[in-house]
């Protein structure tokens, strides 16, 4: 399996996504509904990037499993 031609897409900033989600939970715990609402919208905007990252990792997992099968003779 070869990587797709062309420039690699810029990966999602998973640290920033995680920080936004943590900030959302903390705002909810504090009862800061205004901030929580804003962060909830930002977290919702992160969903497509998270889906793409999950898809990318799943493709890598499959590639690794196929290569492991090949080198161990289980293919």
FIFILUM-808485 format. One record per residue (C-alpha): z, x, y. Coordinates in steps of 0.2 Angstrom, whole numbers, padded with zeros to 4 digits, always signed. Example, Ala and Ser with C-alpha at 12.3 -4.5 7.8 and 13.67 -1.06 7.14 Angstrom:
BEGIN
+0039+0062-0022
+0036+0068-0005
REM end
This chain:
BEGIN
+0000+0000+0000
-0005+0007+0017
+0002+0003+0034
-0009-0008+0045
-0021+0001+0056
-0018+0003+0074
-0002+0006+0084
+0015+0001+0076
+0023-0014+0085
+0038-0011+0095
+0053-0015+0084
+0065-0028+0089
+0081-0021+0098
+0093-0027+0084
+0108-0019+0093
+0104-0030+0109
+0102-0045+0098
+0118-0042+0089
+0127-0039+0105
+0121-0056+0112
+0127-0065+0097
+0144-0057+0098
+0145-0061+0117
+0140-0079+0113
+0155-0080+0100
+0167-0072+0112
+0162-0084+0126
+0164-0099+0115
+0182-0092+0110
+0186-0091+0128
+0180-0108+0132
+0167-0101+0144
+0154-0115+0141
+0142-0110+0155
+0141-0092+0148
+0140-0098+0130
+0126-0110+0135
+0116-0096+0143
+0119-0085+0128
+0114-0098+0115
+0097-0100+0124
+0095-0081+0123
+0100-0080+0105
+0088-0094+0101
+0074-0084+0109
+0079-0069+0097
+0074-0080+0082
+0056-0075+0081
+0060-0056+0082
+0073-0058+0069
+0061-0067+0057
+0048-0053+0060
+0061-0040+0056
+0067-0049+0040
+0048-0050+0035
+0046-0031+0038
+0061-0027+0028
+0056-0038+0014
+0039-0030+0013
+0047-0013+0013
+0059-0019-0001
+0044-0024-0012
+0035-0008-0009
+0050+0002-0014
+0052-0009-0030
+0034-0006-0034
+0035+0012-0032
+0051+0013-0042
+0043+0004-0056
+0028+0016-0055
+0038+0032-0056
+0050+0025-0069
+0036+0019-0080
+0041+0000-0079
+0025-0005-0070
REM end
